[in-house]
Amino acid sequence: MSNKTRQSQEQIDELLDILKMRFEKNKSRHLDLDWAKIQEKLVASPKKLWSLRQMEETGGEPDVIDYMNETDEYVFCDCAAESPKGRRSVCYDPEALESRKEHKPKHSAVGMAAEMGIDLLTEERYRSLQTLGKFDTKTSSWLWTSSAIRGNGGAIFGDWRYGQVFIYHNGAESYYAARGFRGMLYV
């Protein structure tokens, strides 16, 4: 493990405590899942623990939202009410960032997610997350975008307004103070 992703035992214990408290507080997100089994997988995956720390430190409030029986993996997702504060004002991907000549944002959603070791939510996963609560009622989140849309200069994002999920499109190079991205991690 690189020094960049290394954590002290104290940091690991602190993160596990935060994740366990959130898990217990939000049982409706993960009915019938056992924290002890999840923690066992986390302890065996230091790089994934590091990624979860990045999610936490940027305001994502990661929590378990699913279990994939066929792959024996737990799905962690950013469950902060609004798009994580530490990941806003970003364009969609590194190509969009490079294409901006003026007023460049500091980063891109795809680039930042890759550095964190997480994936952007797909439209399907975003809609599924919205069944567990109401997210992005004042913000919006970039979503994984198909190459067909991206090839035409666009990218998609979602939010919750008027009692439903909306999926929109925008130029991939655009960025707004109220738009960030949500990530997910399979453990």
C-alpha positions in Angstrom: 0.0 0.0 0.0 1.4 3.4 -0.9 2.0 6.1 1.7 -0.7 8.1 0.2 -3.4 5.5 1.1 -1.9 4.4 4.4 -3.9 5.1 7.6 -2.9 4.7 11.2 -4.8 2.2 13.3 -6.3 5.2 15.2 -7.7 6.6 11.9 -9.1 3.2 10.9 -10.8 2.8 14.3 -12.2 6.3 14.1 -13.6 5.7 10.6 -15.1 2.3 11.5 -16.8 3.9 14.5 -18.3 6.6 12.3 -19.5 4.1 9.7 -20.9 1.8 12.3 -22.9 4.6 14.0 -24.3 5.7 10.6 -25.1 2.1 9.8 -27.0 1.6 13.0 -28.8 5.0 12.7 -30.0 4.3 9.2 -31.2 0.7 9.3 -33.9 1.3 6.7 -31.1 1.7 4.1 -29.8 -1.8 4.7 -32.4 -4.1 6.2 -31.1 -7.6 7.1 -27.4 -6.7 6.8 -25.0 -7.5 9.6 -22.4 -4.8 10.6 -19.9 -7.4 11.9 -19.7 -9.0 8.4 -19.3 -5.6 6.8 -16.6 -4.6 9.2 -14.7 -7.8 8.6 -14.6 -7.1 4.9 -13.5 -3.5 5.5 -10.7 -4.5 7.8 -9.4 -6.9 5.1 -9.5 -4.1 2.5 -7.2 -1.2 3.6 -7.4 0.6 0.2 -11.2 0.5 0.3 -11.1 1.9 3.9 -8.9 4.7 2.5 -11.5 5.4 -0.2 -14.3 5.5 2.4 -12.2 8.0 4.4 -12.0 10.2 1.3 -15.7 10.0 0.9 -16.2 10.9 4.5 -13.7 13.8 4.5 -15.3 15.4 1.4 -18.7 15.4 3.1 -20.3 12.3 1.5 -21.4 10.5 4.6 -21.0 7.1 3.1 -23.3 4.3 4.2 -24.1 0.7 3.0 -27.1 0.8 0.7 -27.0 -2.7 -0.9 -25.5 -6.1 -0.9 -24.6 -7.9 -4.1 -25.2 -11.6 -3.4 -23.7 -12.8 -6.7 -20.3 -11.1 -6.0 -20.5 -11.1 -2.1 -20.0 -7.3 -2.1 -21.5 -4.5 0.0 -22.3 -1.3 -1.8 -21.3 2.0 0.0 -22.8 5.2 -1.4 -22.6 8.9 -0.4 -25.8 9.5 1.6 -25.3 13.1 2.6 -28.6 15.0 2.1 -27.0 17.3 -0.5 -24.2 16.7 -3.0 -20.9 16.4 -0.9 -19.5 19.9 -0.2 -15.9 18.9 -0.8 -16.8 17.8 -4.3 -18.8 20.7 -5.7 -17.9 23.2 -8.4 -16.4 20.6 -10.7 -16.9 19.9 -14.3 -17.6 16.4 -15.5 -14.3 14.8 -16.6 -10.6 15.6 -17.3 -11.3 16.2 -21.0 -13.9 18.8 -20.1 -11.5 20.5 -17.6 -8.8 20.6 -20.3 -11.2 22.1 -22.9 -12.0 25.1 -20.7 -9.8 28.1 -21.7 -11.0 30.5 -19.0 -12.4 30.2 -15.5 -11.4 26.5 -15.0 -12.8 24.7 -12.0 -10.2 23.1 -9.8 -11.1 19.5 -10.7 -13.5 17.2 -12.5 -15.9 14.7 -11.1 -14.5 11.7 -13.0 -10.9 12.7 -12.1 -11.6 13.3 -8.5 -13.6 10.0 -8.2 -10.6 8.1 -9.8 -8.2 9.7 -7.3 -10.5 8.7 -4.4 -10.9 5.1 -5.8 -14.6 5.3 -6.2 -17.1 5.3 -9.1 -19.7 7.9 -10.0 -23.3 6.8 -9.5 -25.1 5.5 -12.6 -28.5 6.8 -13.3 -30.0 3.5 -12.2 -28.1 3.6 -8.9 -29.0 7.3 -8.3 -32.7 6.5 -8.8 -32.3 3.6 -6.4 -30.6 5.8 -3.8 -33.6 8.2 -4.0 -35.9 5.4 -2.8 -33.9 5.5 0.5 -34.5 9.2 1.2 -34.6 12.5 -0.5 -31.2 13.6 -1.8 -30.1 16.6 -3.7 -33.2 18.7 -3.0 -31.1 21.9 -3.2 -28.0 20.6 -5.1 -27.4 18.3 -8.0 -24.9 15.5 -8.7 -23.0 14.5 -11.9 -23.8 10.9 -12.9 -21.8 8.4 -15.0 -22.5 9.4 -18.6 -22.5 7.1 -21.6 -19.9 7.6 -24.3 -22.7 8.4 -26.8 -23.7 11.5 -24.8 -20.2 12.3 -23.7 -19.0 12.1 -27.3 -21.4 14.9 -28.2 -19.9 17.1 -25.5 -22.6 16.5 -22.8 -22.9 14.8 -19.5 -25.9 14.0 -17.2 -26.7 14.9 -13.7 -29.6 14.3 -11.3 -31.5 15.9 -8.5 -34.8 15.6 -6.5 -37.4 18.3 -7.2 -41.2 18.5 -7.0 -41.5 15.0 -5.5 -39.5 13.1 -8.1 -36.1 12.4 -9.5 -35.0 14.5 -12.5 -32.1 13.5 -14.8 -30.9 16.4 -17.0 -28.0 17.1 -19.4 -25.5 19.8 -19.5 -22.2 20.6 -21.3 -19.5 18.5 -19.6 -17.3 21.5 -19.1 -19.9 23.4 -17.1 -19.7 23.6 -13.3 -21.8 25.2 -10.6 -21.4 25.8 -6.9 -24.4 23.6 -6.2 -23.3 20.7 -8.4 -20.9 18.0 -7.2 -21.0 14.2 -7.5 -21.9 11.2 -5.4 -19.7 8.1 -5.4 -20.1 4.5 -4.7 -17.7 1.8 -3.6 -18.0 -2.0 -3.7 -16.4 -3.8 -0.7 
